[in-house]
């Protein structure tokens, strides 16, 4: 399909066909990273700026490598040593960098909506790399890609998302993505960490881990986001890991072809036990590998065909 969007803010906005297009283009880019010369000229002459106002290991590195493998010039802007620390707004920061003729901003921010605010004020493309508790679209796209690789298609699959749903932008993007491609999504966690009314998104809710993992195809574990919890949602981490952490005993109950996923960073010993993260059913590092191809696809579709 002909790609018309300037930005990628969330999967809520995307049509099923648009998600499928990104996954198809990602598939065509996947082998670039397996070559001895990991580069194609698709974005030669384009300039991409990583604007990360929150820490990141995977997303920032993955976007940088994706851009470089497409031959773009990439600048990873260091917010901590910039004029943001002197009170410059995110919009002024973006407009000043845009004045240096850049083509695309990759934005991560702790405030939901920050990438959209930037996109309304610049002509360059804006890709959301995770905003507050809102969305993390490229994480969900790489998750969809990884699941599609394993099962062929998403339609009819059962996906159980476990943990801190309330604060999770990954959960929100994945709910939109899996539902649009025909998956059945169940969310599970302690009641204070399940947002009220989430059933309205067409997901099943359970507070019981055994129920969530029984007969599911994907167990998607989320990080407990203690930095976003403004009040005490849980009596103790020990209780959380006892009730909702995936340990060896619970792992053994999974059916033969169930896979485990996690967006990272993992809290080992809390939502996932160390031994389990390394098991055969774990797709955690495959997710990271696939992130490059998916981000190459998003960059290519967004800015690749503009002159
Ligand atoms: N999955 C994810 O967003 O990881 P980072 O915070 O390391 O980018």
Boltz pocket constraint, residues with backbone or C-beta under 6 A from the ligand:
constraints:
  - pocket:
      binder: B
      contacts: [[A, 55], [A, 56], [A, 57], [A, 58], [A, 59], [A, 60], [A, 129], [A, 130], [A, 136], [A, 139], [A, 263], [A, 264], [A, 265]]
      max_distance: 6.0
